[in-house]
Structures are given as structure tokens and as C-alpha cells.
Amino acid sequence: MSESLDGHLLTPRGFVRGRLAWAAGRLATVEGDAVDEAAVRGSALPLLLPGFIDTHVHGGGGADTMDAGDAVHTLAATHLRHGTTSLLATTMTAPLDEIRAALQALAPLLHDRPRGHARVLGVHLEGPYISPERLGAQPAFTRPPALDEILALDAIARIRLVTLAPEAEGALALIPALVGAGMRVQLGHSAASYEQALAALEQGAAGFTHLFNAMSALHHRAPGMAGAALAHARHAEVIPDLLHVHPGAIRAALRAIPGLFCVTDATAATGMPDGAYRLGRQTVHKCLGGVRLADGTLAGSTLTLDQALRNLVALGVPLADAAARCSTVTADYLGLADRGRLAPGAWADVVVLDAATLQLQRVVCEGEVVDVAAAKAAEVAA
């Protein structure tokens, strides 16, 4: 049975006023007449954007990936209600047996998407192959990277992204093998010099993990990893919660890195009241809109991608560009031609927003329609 939505659609050729229809979870028809962004924002018609894609999400709804059990079910359901239709479940630095347990628990979701859940595309392995000098909120269980070890984890649940510190023993030589195994390598949690980061890019590293955060900073005589990213990167994550990165730094990154894309780095505290939560082995505290360790270190976020979109637009980023950096750019980075775009044959992943406020109204995930207001009301009642 075919279903459809009318409104202003963001298509690969820009905004159109028209209709999209889908059947069996895939878009069948995307049609309409071209309109400009001003007309879109001033209209009473709903705004239809590609479903958001989050490559860096640790938790949500009180659950953390490293909790194993049903944790990823909870975070996938939480983030779907904020427009994320597909994601990478992200691990923390921990002993290998804990990482294995987390991957074993989430592996079934790579093959079966329960109703009301975002699609789990795979794993972002953030640690343990990082620098002890740039842990950020990661626990101190770092270790040198080893190909056999990573491939064994990949055999449990598909690893799409690996964060590495390029200065770690053996990291540079390992990058081509990981790329050859179908993984994206991102540089992060690192004290690497500009030269070390550049060498890693030359070996095949594709991006940077939460740009500016937990990495060697830019100085005009020692550009560090941040400088290497601004000078050479085609892709990098950024956390646009306006706490992790100053708006001016976000603007600089937007000018320098064509494939800058948004991630949440969301924790179990996302969608929850202020209080104490788990982030891997760490206890973190949600208060004043942020998440921190006891010493005040930022420890992930409570960001959702619908709020990331609104934040970028508030910074003056054109709506179409902001939306792409929450969806299409990310899909292209992951090599996903059938997600992150409203085009015939793509998955029917759609976010429906009020055009004036950019507040979410409905989400379509692989053809399943979720009434966001009703879902949130049921959540509050529970």
C-alpha cells in the first residue's frame, strides 16, 4: 500500500512544493515545482527533510550503549522521536570484554529494526585506541590498536567507523588495512601534531571525531590536529550544541571543511531530567543543559539532531545546507546512496517539521510513520 505526504520537500535539486509517496519502505515518487527558501519558511505547509543520520551517539532515554542488554533499543527509540532515522551505536573506551558484550547485545538490531526504532547501521568504535593524554570523558583503558582485535569485534557487529589517535603505536600502518576492511577511520582523542595528523590522512583516514574537542588545538606555530583538519579535511564531525564548540569556531569549520557534518555525541542523559547517569564506566551529571564529569569536564551531550538543525539555522546557515549536514553529507560520507536524500528508490526516511519554528511534527522511518507529539505524550504518561 502506498502512502504520501504533501508539503515543501528538500530534494537533491533543492526545495520543491509537491508530494512524496512511498511503498514497501522506499520512496516511489518525489515531485513538485521549485521554490526558494524564503517561500518555504514563510509557508503554512509542512517542511519535509531527509531523515537525520547520527554517526556518534552513546545513549539516550537513560540508556548507554555500554550497558548492553536492551540499551540500544532505548537509545534508538529516543533518537527516532527527534528525527534521527539511522545511527551508529557508539562505544566507549573500556576493557575488551565490555566492548564485546555491548556489540553482542546490539548485533541483532543491525538486521532487524523494531517498530519505533531508528535503524542501527553499525558501530562507531570510539576507543580504546586513543591517546591517554586526550581522554576527554573516556575512561583510562586505552590500548595500542591491533588489526586482529578490531576485525574480531567487527565479526560480532559491523564496525563502520573507528576513532584512532594516529600517534598510537602502530596506528599509521594499520589505517590502510582498516580502510580495506570497509571501515572509515577518524582521527580523534589525540595529542598528535599537525604532521602526524597529515600522515594519517595520507594513509587513508577519512575524517575527524568531534572536531576541536579532545584533540591538539590550533596554534599559529603548532597547528596541531585541529589545524590539520581545517587545512586538509574533506570530512569531520562537529557537535553543534553551542557548548562543545563556540559558534565562531563552527563558522570557521564550515568555511574550511566541505563535508562537515553534525553529530550529537549524545549520552544516556538525553531526553531525561537533570541528574546522574552512566557514560560507559563514568558517572556523568546533567545540569544547565550540559553533561559533565564531577571535575566539570564536558562528557558528551544531551543534543538531538533536530536541535542541531535549529542551532545551525540560528547561526545563519541556510536551511538546505543545515539539513544536508544532518543527513545527506553524513550519508555520502558513509557511502549510503539510499539514505539522507528524498529521491525515488531511497529509503522513506523523512522528518516533518513546522516550517516557521522547525519543530518536529512527524518522522517517517523506512516507511513507518511516527507521530512525534503522541509518542512524547505517551512517554510522559509512562
Secondary structure by P-SEA (a helix, b strand, c coil): ccccccccccccccccccccccccccccbbbbbbbcaaaaaacccbbbbcbbbbcccccccccccccccaaaaaaaaaaaaacccbbbbccccccaaaaaaaaaaaccccccccccccccccccccccccccccccccccccccccaaaaaaaaaaccccbbbbcccccccccaaaaaaaabbbbbbccccccaaaaaaaaaacccccccccccccccccccccaaaaaaacccccccccccccccaaaaaaaaaccccbbbbccccccccccbbbbbcccbbbbbccccccccccccccccccaaaaaaaaaaacccaaaaaaaacaaaaaaaccccccccccccccbbbbcccccccccbbbccccccaaaaaaaaaaac
